[in-house]
């Protein structure tokens, strides 16, 4: 029998996001009196190729972020080269998580997908991390019927995250555009049905904003289960798939951070920005802007 542990909590939304951090154009973000959580950065900004991780880790480490997020397949690639941990240790930035795409809709693939996820989970641990960010499989959205797949998705998540929990790794569902769990209703339907003893939530707040949903409301509604967050901004512009560095878009970064600080959950705020052809900033510059936005809220970084 599935155990429902979701509760709906009401928090006061405050600290509206200003236009940008003090180091950026516009008004400064309001700093918190104290911060508990640490801030990391994903490697996706530098690209998807396994070899992109080398520069990504070097840059993330140079900026003093407290953690790094890789990909399951990247960990596999570097495992054959002696492991990603040697790059992480050299840059003085620990691994926190890896994005792990899996098939949730096809029951015939579930056994193999669980085995893959456990293999990736052990590589996450070997590199010093603790979170597997569960990426749902892509679907043909115009023809996709969520109701026909909901049971498969829920059962797959329960089985996968239980297998991860058995080896000491947190499995956190990451709703994603273009996949079998994309919309607000799909996200709520899944998170309200899964066994939250094992299945945790790892929302991407930029993708929620892009989908026309208030990310603060979604995070608030599922806050007890949140164990990972992709902190990403959205302005609908021509670069980064419509996303943008923190503090330059519509996402209430300050409100989300305050909410996460109130949770008491063991999690890391993971800054993220998708790669882009001919971007207006280099990946290092974009990460530096993300750092400035979080620093303006009171977060500290290694010097």
C-alpha positions in Angstrom: 0.0 0.0 0.0 1.3 3.4 -0.9 1.9 5.9 2.0 0.8 9.4 1.3 3.0 11.9 3.3 2.1 15.0 1.3 0.7 17.9 3.5 -0.3 21.3 2.3 1.4 24.0 4.2 0.7 27.7 4.1 3.6 30.1 4.2 3.7 33.8 3.9 5.2 34.8 0.6 7.6 37.7 1.0 10.8 39.3 -0.3 9.6 39.9 -3.8 12.4 39.6 -6.4 14.0 42.8 -7.6 15.2 43.3 -11.0 18.7 42.0 -10.3 21.4 41.7 -7.8 23.6 44.6 -6.7 26.3 43.4 -9.1 23.7 43.4 -11.9 21.6 46.2 -13.5 18.6 47.3 -11.5 17.5 47.2 -7.9 19.3 44.9 -5.4 17.7 41.7 -4.1 16.8 41.8 -0.4 19.3 39.8 1.7 18.1 37.3 4.3 19.1 37.7 7.9 20.6 34.2 7.8 20.9 31.4 5.4 21.2 27.7 6.1 21.3 26.1 2.7 24.2 25.8 0.3 24.2 26.7 -3.3 25.6 24.6 -6.2 25.6 24.8 -10.0 24.7 22.3 -12.7 27.1 21.4 -15.5 24.5 21.6 -18.3 25.4 25.3 -19.0 28.7 24.1 -20.4 27.1 21.5 -22.7 26.0 17.8 -22.7 29.2 16.1 -23.9 31.0 14.1 -21.2 34.2 16.0 -21.9 32.4 19.4 -21.2 32.5 18.4 -17.6 36.2 19.2 -17.3 35.8 22.9 -17.9 32.4 23.1 -16.1 33.8 21.7 -12.9 36.9 23.9 -13.1 34.7 27.0 -13.5 32.1 26.0 -10.9 34.9 25.4 -8.4 36.7 28.7 -9.2 33.5 30.6 -8.3 33.3 28.8 -4.9 30.0 27.0 -5.4 29.3 24.4 -2.7 28.2 21.6 -5.1 28.0 20.4 -8.6 25.5 18.4 -10.7 26.5 16.1 -13.5 24.6 13.5 -15.6 24.4 9.7 -15.1 25.9 9.0 -18.5 28.7 11.5 -17.8 29.6 9.7 -14.6 29.7 6.4 -16.6 32.1 8.0 -19.1 34.4 9.4 -16.5 34.3 6.1 -14.5 36.3 4.6 -17.4 38.8 7.4 -17.1 39.3 6.9 -13.4 36.2 8.6 -12.0 34.9 12.2 -12.0 35.9 12.6 -8.4 39.5 13.4 -9.3 38.3 16.5 -11.3 35.9 17.5 -8.5 38.6 17.2 -5.8 41.1 19.2 -7.9 38.5 22.0 -8.2 37.4 21.7 -4.6 33.8 21.3 -5.5 31.9 18.2 -4.3 29.3 16.3 -6.4 25.8 16.7 -5.0 23.7 15.2 -7.8 23.3 13.8 -11.3 20.5 14.1 -13.7 19.3 10.6 -14.6 16.8 10.3 -17.5 14.7 7.1 -17.4 11.7 5.7 -19.1 8.7 5.9 -16.8 5.9 5.0 -19.3 6.9 1.6 -20.6 6.5 -1.2 -18.1 8.5 -3.6 -20.3 11.6 -1.5 -19.8 11.3 -1.0 -16.1 13.7 -3.8 -14.9 16.4 -2.5 -17.2 15.8 1.1 -16.2 15.9 0.3 -12.5 19.2 -1.5 -13.1 20.6 1.5 -14.9 19.4 3.9 -12.2 21.0 1.8 -9.5 24.3 1.7 -11.5 24.2 5.5 -11.8 23.3 5.8 -8.1 26.4 3.9 -7.1 28.5 6.2 -9.4 26.9 9.2 -7.7 27.9 7.8 -4.3 31.4 7.0 -5.6 31.9 10.6 -6.6 30.6 11.9 -3.2 27.0 12.7 -4.2 23.6 11.7 -2.7 20.8 12.7 -5.1 19.6 11.2 -8.4 17.5 13.7 -10.3 14.9 11.6 -12.1 14.3 12.9 -15.6 11.1 11.6 -17.2 11.2 10.3 -20.8 10.3 12.5 -23.7 6.9 11.9 -25.4 5.0 13.3 -28.4 3.1 15.8 -26.5 0.3 16.6 -29.0 -0.7 12.9 -29.0 0.2 12.1 -25.4 -2.6 11.0 -23.0 -1.3 11.3 -19.5 -4.3 9.4 -18.0 -3.3 6.3 -20.0 0.2 6.3 -18.5 -0.3 7.7 -15.0 -0.3 4.3 -13.3 2.8 3.2 -15.1 4.6 6.4 -14.1 3.6 6.2 -10.5 4.6 2.5 -10.2 7.9 3.1 -12.0 8.8 6.0 -9.7 7.9 4.0 -6.6 10.1 1.0 -7.7 13.0 3.2 -8.9 13.2 5.4 -5.9 12.8 2.5 -3.5 15.8 0.8 -5.3 17.8 4.0 -4.9 16.8 4.5 -1.3 18.0 0.9 -0.6 21.6 2.0 -1.6 21.4 5.3 0.2 20.6 7.6 -2.7 17.7 10.1 -2.8 15.5 9.9 -6.0 13.8 13.2 -6.8 11.4 13.6 -9.6 12.2 16.5 -11.9 9.2 17.7 -14.0 10.4 18.6 -17.4 9.0 20.2 -20.6 8.4 17.8 -23.4 8.3 14.7 -21.2 5.6 12.4 -19.7 5.5 14.7 -16.6 5.4 18.3 -17.8 2.3 20.2 -16.8 1.1 21.5 -13.4 -1.7 18.9 -13.4 0.6 16.0 -14.3 3.1 17.0 -11.6 0.4 17.3 -9.0 -1.3 14.0 -10.0 2.0 12.1 -9.8 3.3 13.6 -6.6 0.0 13.1 -4.9 0.0 9.4 -5.9 3.6 8.2 -5.3 5.0 6.8 -2.1 6.8 9.8 -0.8 8.7 7.8 1.7 11.0 7.1 -1.3 9.9 9.4 -4.1 11.0 13.0 -3.4 10.5 16.1 -5.5 13.2 18.0 -7.3 11.4 20.9 -9.2 12.8 23.0 -11.9 11.4 26.4 -11.0 12.3 28.0 -14.4 10.5 25.3 -16.3 7.4 25.8 -14.1 7.5 29.5 -14.9 7.9 28.8 -18.6 4.8 26.6 -18.4 2.7 29.5 -17.0 2.7 28.1 -13.4 3.6 29.9 -10.2 6.7 28.0 -9.0 6.4 29.3 -5.5 2.9 27.8 -5.2 4.1 24.4 -6.5 7.1 24.3 -4.2 5.0 25.4 -1.3 2.4 22.7 -1.9 5.0 19.9 -2.0 7.6 21.4 0.3 7.8 18.4 2.7 9.0 16.3 -0.2 11.5 18.7 -1.8 15.0 17.4 -1.6 16.5 19.2 -4.7 15.8 22.3 -6.7 17.0 23.6 -10.0 17.0 27.4 -9.5 16.6 28.8 -12.9 15.1 32.1 -14.2 12.9 32.7 -17.3 12.4 35.7 -19.5 11.2 34.2 -22.7 14.1 35.7 -24.6 15.9 34.2 -27.7 18.7 32.6 -25.7 19.0 29.6 -23.4 15.6 28.2 -24.6 14.0 31.3 -23.1 15.7 31.0 -19.8 18.2 33.6 -18.4 20.7 34.1 -15.6 19.1 34.5 -12.1 17.7 37.9 -11.4 17.1 38.8 -15.0 13.7 37.1 -15.5 10.3 36.5 -13.9 11.0 33.9 -11.4 10.6 34.9 -7.7 14.1 33.7 -6.7 13.9 35.4 -3.3 10.5 34.1 -2.5 11.6 30.5 -3.4 14.8 30.8 -1.4 13.0 32.0 1.7 10.5 29.1 1.3 13.2 26.5 1.0 15.1 28.0 3.9 11.9 27.5 6.0 11.6 23.9 5.1 14.3 22.3 7.3 14.8 19.8 4.5 18.2 18.4 3.5 18.7 19.9 0.1 21.0 22.1 -2.0 19.9 25.0 -4.2 21.3 24.1 -7.6 21.6 27.1 -10.0 21.1 26.1 -13.6 20.9 27.6 -17.1 20.5 25.7 -20.3 23.2 25.9 -23.0 22.6 28.2 -26.0 24.0 28.8 -29.4 25.8 32.1 -29.5 24.9 33.0 -25.9 25.2 36.6 -24.7 27.5 35.4 -21.9 30.1 32.6 -21.6 29.1 29.8 -19.2 31.5 31.1 -16.7 30.0 34.6 -16.9 26.5 33.2 -16.7 27.4 31.2 -13.6 29.0 34.3 -12.1 25.7 36.2 -12.5 23.9 33.4 -10.8 26.4 33.5 -8.0 25.9 37.3 -7.6 22.1 36.9 -7.5 22.3 34.3 -4.7 25.0 36.2 -2.8 22.7 39.3 -2.8 20.3 37.1 -0.9 22.9 36.4 1.8 24.3 33.1 0.5 28.0 32.6 1.0 30.6 31.0 -1.3 34.0 29.5 -0.8 36.8 31.9 -1.4 
